[in-house]
């Protein structure tokens, strides 16, 4: 089973941008300094995330008719066979993952999320904190002397559409929330627990059918490590995050300044 590696995802994201940027739907990204979380042990040495690593993540879907669904991501062991029926036949288990609802389903391949909905979908919210995973939203390397990337997180990227889905009239509004810091260090403003994607500004008023998208994910080194930051410590993190993300936003046109929510 191919590893869900950052290098391969970043290449895919670059291809998506290059193939369809001229016709792509407008994607607006906001990063919010709210609901802060903290990691005591930091990032896993291999920050890449495959489907099994999202086990327990929560997905909330809101449809155009006002109804909602809540899904829980589950790891699914799958038996793969190569060279079936030959002397070189090899079988092995790969760990995929999916979230299945009545009107909306999610699956993760080595590139990213595959979503299918049978009702017009207005928005989704994906909270990966229960899976001990975070969204990594900046392209800065963690070795960049100018900062902008949490140490150990390598580099990341924000919401992108697969190339075959970029030709959508209208806009997609993406908000990252649940800012994350490592114990002993202030929040940089690149890591978040939750991504909310609003499709209601598309010309169709939402999404119906299939839509595949990417957003970089990092796994934490130790299980159950992400914990909410209690007040008043969270107030200091919010203020520092506001300053830090303002600087990041001025350096990178694709990054939007952080806002207090």
C-alpha positions in Angstrom: 0.0 0.0 0.0 1.6 3.3 -1.0 2.3 5.6 1.9 0.3 8.8 2.1 3.5 10.9 2.0 3.8 14.7 2.0 6.2 14.7 -1.0 3.6 12.8 -3.2 0.7 15.0 -1.9 2.6 18.2 -2.6 3.4 17.0 -6.1 -0.3 16.2 -6.6 -1.3 19.6 -5.3 1.1 21.3 -7.7 -0.3 19.3 -10.6 -3.8 20.2 -9.6 -2.9 23.9 -9.6 -1.0 23.8 -12.8 -3.7 21.8 -14.7 -6.7 23.8 -13.7 -5.8 27.1 -12.2 -7.1 29.2 -15.1 -10.6 27.7 -14.7 -10.6 26.8 -11.1 -13.3 27.8 -8.7 -12.2 30.7 -6.4 -11.0 29.2 -3.1 -10.9 31.5 -0.1 -9.0 30.3 3.0 -9.3 31.7 6.5 -7.3 30.5 9.5 -8.9 31.3 12.9 -7.3 31.5 16.3 -10.0 29.8 18.3 -10.5 26.6 20.3 -6.8 26.2 20.9 -5.2 22.7 21.4 -1.8 21.7 22.6 0.5 18.7 21.9 2.9 17.7 24.6 5.1 15.4 22.5 5.0 16.9 19.0 4.9 15.5 15.5 5.5 11.9 14.4 8.9 11.5 12.7 7.0 10.5 9.6 4.3 13.1 9.4 2.6 11.5 6.5 -1.0 10.3 7.1 -2.9 7.4 5.5 -6.5 6.5 5.9 -6.1 4.4 9.0 -4.6 7.3 10.9 -7.9 9.2 10.8 -9.7 6.6 12.8 -12.1 8.4 15.1 -12.2 11.7 13.2 -15.6 13.4 13.2 -17.2 14.7 10.0 -20.3 16.9 10.1 -22.3 17.5 6.9 -24.9 20.2 6.3 -27.2 19.9 3.3 -29.0 22.6 1.3 -32.3 21.6 2.8 -31.0 22.4 6.3 -30.6 18.8 7.5 -27.3 17.4 8.8 -25.4 14.2 9.2 -22.5 13.3 11.5 -20.0 10.6 10.5 -17.1 8.9 12.3 -14.1 7.9 10.3 -13.1 4.3 10.6 -9.9 2.4 9.7 -10.6 -0.4 7.2 -8.1 -3.2 6.6 -8.2 -4.2 2.9 -6.6 -7.3 1.3 -4.6 -6.4 -1.8 -3.3 -8.9 -4.3 -0.7 -8.3 -7.0 0.0 -10.7 -9.9 -3.0 -12.8 -9.1 -2.9 -16.3 -10.5 0.8 -16.3 -11.2 3.8 -17.7 -9.4 4.6 -14.1 -8.4 1.2 -13.6 -6.7 1.6 -11.5 -3.5 -1.1 -10.6 -1.0 -0.9 -7.9 1.7 -3.1 -5.8 3.9 -3.3 -2.1 3.4 -5.0 0.1 5.9 -7.5 2.4 4.2 -10.2 4.5 5.9 -13.6 5.8 5.3 -16.7 7.5 6.8 -20.1 6.3 5.6 -23.4 8.1 6.1 -26.9 7.8 4.6 -26.3 10.6 2.0 -22.6 11.2 2.1 -19.5 9.0 2.0 -15.8 9.7 2.4 -12.7 7.6 1.4 -9.0 8.4 1.5 -6.6 7.2 -1.2 -2.9 8.1 -1.3 -3.7 11.5 -2.7 -6.5 12.8 -0.4 -10.2 12.7 0.2 -12.8 11.2 -2.1 -16.3 12.5 -1.3 -19.7 11.4 -2.7 -23.0 12.9 -1.8 -26.5 12.0 -3.0 -28.1 15.3 -1.7 -27.0 18.8 -2.4 -24.3 19.5 0.1 -23.8 23.0 1.6 -20.8 22.4 3.9 -18.7 19.9 5.7 -16.6 20.2 8.9 -13.8 17.7 9.5 -12.4 17.5 13.0 -9.3 15.3 13.1 -8.3 16.0 16.7 -10.0 12.7 18.0 -7.6 10.9 15.6 -4.5 12.7 17.0 -4.0 14.4 13.6 -3.8 18.0 12.6 -4.2 20.0 9.3 -0.8 21.6 8.3 -1.7 24.7 6.3 1.5 26.5 5.4 4.1 25.7 2.7 6.9 27.1 4.8 9.6 24.5 5.8 10.0 24.1 9.5 13.7 25.0 8.9 12.8 28.3 7.4 14.6 31.0 9.4 11.7 33.3 8.9 9.3 30.9 10.7 5.8 30.1 9.7 6.0 26.4 10.3 5.9 24.4 13.6 9.1 22.5 14.2 8.7 18.9 13.2 5.8 19.6 10.8 8.0 19.8 7.7 5.8 21.7 5.2 2.1 21.6 4.4 -0.6 23.1 2.1 -4.1 24.3 2.3 -7.3 23.0 0.6 -7.0 22.1 -3.1 -9.3 20.4 -5.6 -8.2 17.4 -7.7 -7.6 18.6 -11.3 -10.7 17.0 -12.7 -12.9 18.9 -10.2 -11.5 22.4 -10.5 -13.8 23.7 -13.1 -16.6 24.8 -10.7 -18.2 28.2 -11.2 -18.4 30.3 -8.0 -16.4 30.1 -4.8 -15.5 27.6 -2.0 -14.8 29.1 1.4 -12.5 27.2 3.7 -12.0 27.9 7.4 -9.3 26.3 9.6 -10.0 26.4 13.3 -8.7 24.8 16.5 -5.2 26.3 16.4 -2.5 23.9 17.8 0.8 24.6 19.6 3.5 22.3 21.0 4.0 22.4 24.7 6.8 24.8 25.6 6.3 26.8 22.4 3.8 29.3 21.2 1.4 28.6 18.4 2.9 29.4 15.0 -0.5 29.4 13.2 0.1 26.6 10.7 -1.5 23.7 12.6 -5.3 23.2 13.2 -7.6 20.5 14.3 -10.7 21.4 12.1 -11.3 22.3 8.5 -14.8 23.6 7.5 -15.5 23.8 3.8 -18.5 25.9 2.7 -19.8 25.1 -0.8 -22.9 27.3 -0.7 -21.2 30.1 -2.8 -20.8 27.8 -5.8 -23.2 28.7 -8.7 -25.1 25.4 -8.0 -25.6 26.3 -4.3 -23.6 23.3 -3.2 -22.1 20.0 -4.3 -23.9 17.0 -5.6 -22.2 13.8 -6.7 -18.4 13.4 -6.4 -15.8 15.8 -5.3 -12.1 14.9 -4.5 -9.9 17.3 -2.6 -6.6 17.6 -0.7 -5.4 19.2 2.5 -2.2 18.3 4.2 -2.4 16.3 7.4 0.3 15.6 10.0 0.2 12.9 12.7 1.3 13.4 16.3 4.0 11.3 17.9 2.0 10.0 20.9 -1.6 8.8 21.0 -4.3 11.0 22.7 -1.8 13.9 22.8 -4.0 16.7 21.5 -5.7 18.4 24.4 -7.8 21.6 24.6 -5.9 24.5 26.2 -7.7 25.8 29.2 -8.3 29.5 30.0 -6.5 31.8 30.7 -3.5 30.2 28.9 -5.6 30.0 25.7 -6.0 33.8 25.7 -2.2 34.3 25.4 -2.1 31.8 22.5 -4.8 33.6 20.7 -3.0 36.9 20.9 0.3 35.4 19.8 -1.3 33.5 17.0 -2.9 36.7 15.7 0.5 38.4 15.5 2.3 35.4 14.1 -0.2 34.7 11.4 -0.3 38.3 10.3 3.4 38.1 9.5 2.9 34.8 7.7 0.1 36.2 5.6 2.3 39.1 4.5 5.0 36.7 3.2 2.8 34.2 1.4 0.0 35.4 -0.9 -1.8 32.0 -0.6 -2.0 32.3 3.2 -4.7 34.5 4.8 -4.1 36.4 8.1 -5.4 34.7 11.2 -8.6 36.1 12.7 -9.9 35.9 16.2 -13.3 34.1 16.2 
